[in-house]
């Protein structure tokens, strides 16, 4: 829609330019026509005076002849201007609200109209309604706690209950309620950031701060102080169609004297706390030593009692063990005798088992040797048969190879003889056609020092033949004279 609006503006301007060009062109043509016709009239008057013999009166005014002048095309100009005006009105009726913004319509007749135009394309009445855009995104208002910072912000100083000035670095995040833009446009001063938000925030913090002492604002009741100021700011700005999202208390700048005294007080409190902690540590050490001594005493008593009980138990155990020693020894002797008999029987059984195992092993070895011999014989017979079959197959393959070689040799001889016969026939035909070919062949096979030159048989079109003839004709009279 922005492109359409721009296009309508461009077209309307183009029509206005064309209309102005038409007017200027018609005016220029009329002026040029008037200028060209004036010299023609004076020249015609001088020619008439020469023919009649009268002296022309140069002071007399020239006689003007009524002629039709070029008329300016006002109708076409009016149409172009009307079309341009209509296109301009159409372009002015298109309103494009960008993202993050909203608009309110202001009528030239009835004032601010209710309703909000959100981001997008809207149509308004041109020359009657106009639109006022507002940024409805979140905005930030910040203050500084002290002067001389890099950020060029307003310094917010408040007085506490003691009458001391404290610097506050505050940040307020807010936005304009887009549903109440008609109220904002009709009732609130502009710009809202400087005229409403900044005074309200600073005044609220200056009203709330006297209810607290410096120490409370700085440490104990800092969050309470921030929440109370947030509630008041939200209520006041909310009545003016401003939504407060968050109020942050970034930094609290204490007075220099108070900060120095507070630092000394904190150091003394820390020293007092350190002494108290040292005393409690020493008391705990004494209690620990007393408890350790008491525990050591209890451990020694318990250890002595344990030793006495151990000795009593050992004596009772020795007396009880003497009652069971003789029966136990008898049982041990009987157990050793039984173990000896068992070992004897085990030895006899092992010997018998070994003998049986040797007999079984010898039988198994005999059977395995027989099986190996039989297997060897079978393998020998199979290898002999396979060798014989392989020789038979090799003989057949060699015979076939020889037959193929003989056929190939015979075919080669036959083809060679046929080619030689054809070559002899071609040579005979060539000799029959060119009998001098034999002489040329013999001449080629002479020594490499002999140079051969071939000339036509009849001597036509060959200059050497003419030279030879002229030389022989010149030599004939001399021969005759001798």
C-alpha positions as CSV (number, residue, x, y, z in Angstrom):
1,X,0.0,0.0,0.0
2,X,2.9,2.3,0.5
3,X,3.9,1.7,-3.0
4,X,0.4,2.4,-4.2
5,X,0.3,5.6,-2.3
6,X,3.6,6.7,-3.7
7,X,2.5,5.8,-7.2
8,X,-0.6,7.9,-6.9
9,X,1.4,10.8,-5.7
10,X,3.8,10.5,-8.6
11,X,1.0,10.2,-11.1
12,X,-0.7,13.3,-9.7
13,X,2.5,15.3,-9.8
14,X,3.0,14.1,-13.4
15,X,-0.4,15.3,-14.4
16,X,0.2,18.7,-12.8
17,X,3.5,19.0,-14.6
18,X,1.9,18.1,-18.0
19,X,-0.8,20.7,-17.4
20,X,1.7,23.4,-16.6
21,X,3.7,22.3,-19.7
22,X,0.7,22.7,-21.9
23,X,0.0,26.2,-20.6
24,X,3.6,27.3,-21.1
25,X,3.7,25.7,-24.5
26,X,0.6,27.4,-25.7
27,X,1.7,30.8,-24.3
28,X,5.1,30.4,-25.9
29,X,3.5,29.6,-29.3
30,X,1.2,32.6,-29.1
31,X,4.1,34.9,-28.2
32,X,6.3,33.6,-31.0
33,X,3.4,33.9,-33.5
34,X,2.9,37.6,-32.5
35,X,6.6,38.3,-32.7
36,X,6.9,36.8,-36.2
37,X,3.8,38.7,-37.6
38,X,4.9,42.2,-36.6
39,X,7.9,42.5,-38.9
40,X,5.9,41.2,-41.8
41,X,3.3,44.0,-41.5
42,X,5.9,46.9,-41.5
43,X,7.7,45.4,-44.6
44,X,4.5,45.2,-46.6
45,X,3.7,48.9,-45.8
46,X,7.2,50.0,-47.0
47,X,6.7,48.0,-50.3
48,X,3.3,49.7,-50.9
49,X,4.9,53.2,-50.3
50,X,7.7,52.5,-52.8
51,X,5.2,51.5,-55.5
52,X,3.1,54.7,-55.1
53,X,6.1,57.0,-54.7
54,X,5.1,58.3,-51.3
55,X,7.4,58.7,-48.4
56,X,6.5,56.4,-45.6
57,X,5.8,58.1,-42.4
58,X,8.0,56.3,-39.9
59,X,6.4,58.1,-37.0
60,X,2.9,56.9,-37.9
61,X,1.7,53.9,-35.9
62,X,1.6,50.7,-37.8
63,X,-1.8,49.5,-39.0
64,X,-2.8,46.4,-37.1
65,X,-4.7,43.7,-38.9
66,X,-7.1,41.6,-37.0
67,X,-5.8,38.0,-36.8
68,X,-6.8,35.0,-34.8
69,X,-4.4,34.3,-31.9
70,X,-3.5,30.8,-30.6
71,X,-5.9,29.9,-27.7
72,X,-4.5,28.2,-24.5
73,X,-6.0,24.8,-24.0
74,X,-7.6,25.6,-20.6
75,X,-10.1,22.7,-20.8
76,X,-7.4,20.0,-21.2
77,X,-5.4,21.7,-18.4
78,X,-8.4,21.8,-16.1
79,X,-9.1,18.1,-16.8
80,X,-5.4,17.2,-16.0
81,X,-5.5,19.2,-12.8
82,X,-8.8,17.6,-11.7
83,X,-7.4,14.1,-12.3
84,X,-4.2,15.1,-10.4
85,X,-6.3,16.4,-7.5
86,X,-8.4,13.2,-7.4
87,X,-5.3,11.0,-7.4
88,X,-3.8,13.2,-4.6
89,X,-7.0,12.8,-2.6
90,X,-6.9,9.0,-3.2
91,X,-3.3,8.9,-2.0
92,X,-4.1,11.0,1.0
93,X,-6.9,8.7,1.9
94,X,-4.5,5.7,2.4
95,X,-2.9,5.5,5.8
96,X,-0.2,2.9,6.5
97,X,0.5,2.4,10.2
98,X,3.9,0.7,10.7
99,X,4.7,-2.1,13.2
100,X,5.0,-1.1,16.8
101,X,2.8,2.0,16.3
102,X,-0.8,2.9,16.5
103,X,-2.7,6.0,15.2
104,X,-5.7,8.0,16.2
105,X,-7.9,10.0,13.8
106,X,-8.3,13.8,14.3
107,X,-11.2,15.4,12.4
108,X,-11.1,19.0,11.3
109,X,-14.8,19.3,12.2
110,X,-15.4,17.2,15.3
111,X,-11.9,16.9,16.8
112,X,-10.4,13.6,18.0
113,X,-12.4,10.6,16.8
114,X,-12.8,7.5,19.1
115,X,-11.1,4.3,18.2
116,X,-7.5,3.2,17.5
117,X,-5.9,2.4,14.1
118,X,-3.5,-0.5,14.7
119,X,-0.6,-1.5,12.5
120,X,-1.7,-2.1,8.9
121,X,-3.5,-0.2,6.1
122,X,-6.5,2.1,6.8
123,X,-8.6,4.6,4.8
124,X,-9.4,8.0,6.1
125,X,-11.3,11.0,4.7
126,X,-8.7,13.3,3.0
127,X,-8.6,17.0,3.9
128,X,-11.0,16.3,6.8
129,X,-9.3,13.6,8.9
130,X,-5.7,13.4,9.8
131,X,-3.8,10.7,11.7
132,X,-1.5,11.1,14.7
133,X,1.0,8.2,15.1
134,X,2.1,7.0,18.5
135,X,4.8,4.5,19.4
136,X,3.1,1.8,21.5
137,X,6.3,-0.2,22.1
138,X,7.9,-0.4,25.5
139,X,9.9,2.7,26.4
140,X,12.5,3.2,29.2
141,X,12.9,6.2,31.4
142,X,16.1,6.3,33.5
143,X,17.8,8.5,36.0
144,X,21.3,8.8,37.3
145,X,22.4,8.6,40.9
146,X,25.2,11.2,40.6
147,X,26.6,13.7,38.2
148,X,29.6,13.1,36.1
149,X,28.5,9.7,34.6
150,X,28.9,8.8,31.0
151,X,25.2,8.6,30.4
152,X,23.5,12.0,30.1
153,X,20.6,11.3,32.4
154,X,18.6,13.3,34.9
155,X,20.1,13.2,38.4
156,X,17.5,12.1,40.9
157,X,18.2,13.2,44.5
158,X,15.8,12.5,47.3
159,X,15.8,13.5,51.0
160,X,15.4,10.8,53.7
161,X,13.9,11.2,57.2
162,X,17.3,12.4,58.6
163,X,17.4,15.2,56.0
164,X,20.2,13.6,54.0
165,X,20.2,13.6,50.2
166,X,20.5,10.2,48.5
167,X,21.0,9.7,44.8
168,X,18.8,7.1,43.1
169,X,19.5,5.4,39.8
170,X,16.0,4.4,38.6
171,X,14.7,2.7,35.5
172,X,11.0,2.6,34.6
173,X,9.8,0.5,31.7
174,X,6.4,1.6,30.4
175,X,4.2,1.8,27.3
176,X,1.2,3.8,26.1
177,X,-2.1,2.0,26.2
178,X,-3.1,1.8,22.5
179,X,-6.8,1.4,23.4
180,X,-6.9,4.9,24.9
181,X,-5.0,6.9,22.3
182,X,-8.0,9.2,21.8
183,X,-7.8,10.2,25.5
184,X,-4.0,10.7,25.2
185,X,-4.4,12.9,22.2
186,X,-7.2,15.0,23.6
187,X,-6.1,15.5,27.2
188,X,-2.4,14.9,27.7
189,X,0.5,17.2,26.9
190,X,3.1,16.2,24.3
191,X,5.6,14.7,24.4
192,X,4.5,12.3,27.1
193,X,8.0,11.1,28.1
194,X,9.1,14.5,29.2
195,X,5.8,16.1,30.3
196,X,4.3,13.3,32.3
197,X,6.5,10.2,32.9
198,X,9.6,12.0,34.1
199,X,7.8,14.4,36.6
200,X,5.7,11.6,38.0
201,X,8.6,9.2,38.6
202,X,10.8,11.8,40.2
203,X,8.0,13.3,42.4
204,X,6.9,9.8,43.6
205,X,10.4,8.8,44.7
206,X,10.8,12.2,46.5
207,X,7.5,11.7,48.3
208,X,8.2,8.2,49.4
209,X,11.8,8.7,50.5
210,X,11.1,10.9,53.6
211,X,9.3,7.9,55.2
212,X,12.6,5.9,55.5
213,X,16.0,6.5,57.0
214,X,19.1,6.1,54.9
215,X,20.0,2.7,56.4
216,X,16.6,1.3,55.6
217,X,16.7,2.6,52.0
218,X,20.2,1.3,51.5
219,X,19.9,-2.2,53.1
220,X,17.0,-3.3,55.2
221,X,13.9,-2.0,53.5
222,X,15.2,-1.4,50.0
223,X,12.7,-3.8,48.3
224,X,9.8,-2.4,50.3
225,X,10.8,1.1,49.2
226,X,10.9,0.1,45.6
227,X,7.6,-1.8,45.7
228,X,5.8,1.2,47.4
229,X,7.1,3.6,44.8
230,X,6.1,1.1,42.0
231,X,2.6,1.0,43.2
232,X,2.2,4.8,43.3
233,X,3.8,5.3,39.9
234,X,1.6,2.5,38.4
235,X,-1.5,4.1,39.8
236,X,-0.7,7.7,38.7
237,X,0.5,6.8,35.2
238,X,-2.3,4.2,34.7
239,X,-4.9,7.0,35.1
240,X,-3.2,8.7,32.1
241,X,-3.3,5.6,29.9
242,X,0.3,4.7,30.5
243,X,1.0,1.1,31.5
244,X,4.0,0.6,33.8
245,X,5.7,-2.8,33.2
246,X,8.6,-2.6,35.7
247,X,10.4,-0.2,38.1
248,X,14.0,-1.0,38.9
249,X,16.2,0.6,41.6
250,X,19.6,0.1,40.1
251,X,21.8,2.0,42.5
252,X,21.7,4.1,45.7
253,X,24.3,6.8,46.0
254,X,24.9,7.7,49.7
255,X,26.3,11.1,50.9
256,X,30.1,11.1,51.2
257,X,30.1,11.8,55.0
258,X,27.5,9.3,55.7
259,X,29.2,6.7,53.6
260,X,32.5,7.3,55.4
261,X,30.8,7.1,58.8
262,X,28.8,4.0,57.7
263,X,32.0,2.4,56.5
264,X,33.7,3.0,59.9
265,X,30.6,1.7,61.8
266,X,30.6,-1.3,59.6
267,X,34.3,-1.9,60.4
268,X,33.7,-1.6,64.1
269,X,30.7,-3.9,63.9
270,X,32.9,-6.3,62.0
271,X,35.6,-6.0,64.7
272,X,33.0,-6.6,67.4
273,X,31.6,-9.6,65.5
274,X,35.2,-10.9,65.1
275,X,35.9,-10.7,68.8
276,X,32.6,-12.3,69.6
277,X,33.3,-15.1,67.1
278,X,36.8,-15.5,68.7
279,X,35.3,-15.8,72.2
280,X,32.8,-18.3,71.0
281,X,35.6,-20.3,69.3
282,X,37.7,-20.4,72.5
283,X,34.7,-21.5,74.5
284,X,34.0,-24.2,72.1
285,X,37.6,-25.3,72.3
286,X,37.4,-25.5,76.1
287,X,34.2,-27.5,75.8
288,X,35.8,-29.8,73.2
289,X,38.8,-30.4,75.5
290,X,36.6,-31.2,78.5
291,X,34.5,-33.6,76.4
292,X,37.7,-35.2,75.0
293,X,39.1,-35.7,78.6
294,X,35.8,-37.2,79.7
295,X,35.7,-39.4,76.7
296,X,39.3,-40.6,77.4
297,X,38.3,-41.4,81.0
298,X,35.3,-43.4,79.9
299,X,37.4,-45.2,77.3
300,X,40.0,-46.3,79.9
301,X,37.3,-47.6,82.2
302,X,35.6,-49.5,79.5
303,X,39.0,-50.9,78.4
304,X,39.8,-52.2,81.9
305,X,36.4,-53.7,82.3
306,X,36.8,-55.4,78.9
307,X,40.2,-56.9,79.8
308,X,38.9,-58.3,83.1
309,X,35.9,-59.9,81.3
310,X,38.3,-61.3,78.7
311,X,40.5,-63.0,81.3
312,X,37.5,-64.5,83.0
313,X,36.2,-65.8,79.7
314,X,39.5,-67.3,78.7
315,X,39.8,-69.2,82.1
316,X,36.3,-70.6,81.7
317,X,37.2,-71.6,78.1
318,X,40.3,-73.4,79.2
319,X,38.5,-75.3,81.9
320,X,35.7,-76.3,79.5
321,X,38.2,-77.3,76.8
322,X,40.0,-79.8,79.2
323,X,36.7,-81.7,79.5
324,X,36.5,-82.3,75.7
325,X,40.3,-82.8,74.9
326,X,40.6,-86.6,75.5
327,X,37.4,-87.6,73.5
328,X,38.6,-85.2,70.8
329,X,42.0,-86.9,70.6
330,X,40.4,-90.3,70.4
331,X,38.2,-89.2,67.6
332,X,41.3,-87.8,65.8
333,X,43.1,-91.1,66.1
334,X,40.1,-93.0,64.7
335,X,39.8,-90.5,61.9
336,X,43.4,-90.9,60.9
337,X,43.1,-94.7,60.8
338,X,40.0,-94.5,58.6
339,X,41.8,-92.1,56.3
340,X,44.8,-94.5,56.0
341,X,42.4,-97.3,55.0
342,X,40.7,-95.1,52.5
343,X,44.0,-94.1,50.9
344,X,45.0,-97.7,50.6
345,X,41.7,-98.7,48.9
346,X,42.0,-95.7,46.7
347,X,45.6,-96.7,45.6
348,X,44.4,-100.2,44.7
349,X,41.5,-98.9,42.7
350,X,43.8,-96.4,40.9
351,X,46.2,-99.2,39.9
352,X,43.4,-101.4,38.5
353,X,42.0,-98.4,36.6
354,X,45.3,-97.6,35.1
355,X,45.8,-101.3,33.9
356,X,42.4,-101.3,32.3
357,X,43.1,-98.0,30.7
358,X,46.3,-99.3,29.2
359,X,44.5,-102.4,27.7
360,X,41.8,-100.1,26.2
361,X,44.4,-97.7,24.8
362,X,46.4,-100.6,23.1
363,X,43.2,-101.9,21.5
364,X,42.2,-98.4,20.3
365,X,45.7,-97.9,18.8
366,X,45.5,-101.2,16.9
367,X,42.1,-100.3,15.5
368,X,43.2,-96.8,14.5
369,X,46.3,-98.2,12.8
370,X,44.1,-100.6,10.8
371,X,41.8,-97.8,9.8
372,X,44.7,-95.6,8.8
373,X,46.1,-98.3,6.5
374,X,42.8,-99.0,4.9
375,X,42.3,-95.3,4.4
376,X,45.7,-95.0,2.8
377,X,45.0,-97.8,0.4
378,X,41.7,-96.2,-0.7
379,X,43.4,-92.9,-1.2
380,X,46.2,-94.5,-3.3
381,X,43.6,-96.2,-5.6
382,X,41.6,-93.0,-5.9
383,X,44.7,-90.9,-6.7
384,X,45.8,-93.5,-9.4
385,X,42.4,-93.3,-11.0
386,X,42.3,-89.5,-10.9
387,X,45.8,-89.4,-12.5
388,X,44.8,-91.8,-15.3
389,X,41.7,-89.7,-16.0
390,X,43.7,-86.5,-16.0
391,X,46.2,-88.0,-18.5
392,X,43.3,-89.1,-20.8
393,X,41.8,-85.6,-20.6
394,X,45.2,-84.0,-21.4
395,X,45.7,-86.3,-24.4
396,X,42.3,-85.4,-25.8
397,X,43.0,-81.7,-25.3
398,X,46.4,-82.0,-27.0
399,X,44.9,-83.8,-30.0
400,X,42.2,-81.2,-30.4
401,X,44.8,-78.4,-30.1
402,X,46.9,-80.1,-32.9
403,X,43.9,-80.4,-35.1
404,X,43.0,-76.8,-34.6
405,X,46.6,-75.7,-35.4
406,X,46.6,-77.8,-38.6
407,X,43.3,-76.3,-39.7
408,X,44.6,-72.8,-39.0
409,X,47.9,-73.5,-40.9
410,X,46.0,-74.9,-43.9
411,X,43.7,-72.0,-44.0
412,X,46.6,-69.6,-43.8
413,X,48.4,-71.3,-46.7
414,X,45.2,-71.2,-48.8
415,X,44.6,-67.6,-48.1
416,X,48.2,-66.7,-48.8
417,X,48.3,-68.6,-52.1
418,X,45.0,-66.9,-53.1
419,X,46.5,-63.4,-52.3
420,X,49.7,-64.1,-54.2
421,X,47.7,-65.3,-57.2
422,X,45.6,-62.1,-57.1
423,X,48.8,-60.1,-56.8
424,X,50.4,-61.8,-59.9
425,X,47.2,-61.2,-61.8
426,X,47.3,-57.5,-60.9
427,X,51.0,-57.3,-61.8
428,X,50.3,-59.0,-65.2
429,X,47.5,-56.6,-65.9
430,X,49.7,-53.7,-64.9
431,X,52.5,-54.9,-67.1
432,X,50.1,-55.4,-70.0
433,X,48.8,-51.9,-69.6
434,X,52.2,-50.3,-69.0
435,X,55.1,-52.2,-70.7
436,X,57.7,-49.7,-69.4
437,X,57.0,-50.7,-65.8
438,X,59.6,-53.4,-66.1
439,X,62.2,-50.9,-67.1
440,X,61.2,-48.5,-64.3
441,X,61.5,-51.3,-61.8
442,X,64.9,-52.3,-63.1
443,X,66.0,-48.6,-63.0
444,X,64.9,-48.3,-59.4
445,X,66.9,-51.3,-58.4
446,X,70.1,-49.9,-59.8
447,X,72.8,-48.3,-57.7
448,X,71.7,-45.4,-55.5
449,X,74.2,-43.1,-57.3
450,X,72.2,-43.4,-60.6
451,X,69.6,-40.7,-60.9
452,X,66.6,-41.4,-63.1
453,X,64.3,-38.9,-64.7
454,X,61.1,-40.0,-66.5
455,X,59.9,-38.0,-69.5
456,X,56.8,-38.4,-71.7
457,X,57.2,-40.8,-74.6
458,X,55.9,-38.4,-77.2
459,X,57.8,-35.4,-75.8
460,X,54.8,-33.0,-75.9
461,X,54.8,-30.1,-73.5
462,X,58.3,-30.8,-72.3
463,X,60.9,-28.1,-72.7
464,X,64.0,-30.4,-72.4
465,X,63.0,-32.2,-75.6
466,X,62.9,-28.8,-77.4
467,X,66.3,-27.9,-76.0
468,X,67.8,-31.2,-77.1
469,X,66.3,-30.9,-80.6
470,X,67.7,-27.3,-81.0
471,X,71.1,-28.4,-79.8
472,X,71.2,-31.3,-82.2
473,X,70.1,-29.0,-85.1
474,X,72.9,-26.6,-84.3
475,X,75.5,-29.3,-84.2
476,X,74.6,-30.9,-87.6
477,X,76.1,-28.2,-89.9
478,X,79.4,-28.2,-88.0
479,X,79.6,-32.0,-88.4
480,X,78.9,-31.7,-92.0
481,X,81.7,-29.0,-92.5
482,X,84.3,-31.2,-91.0
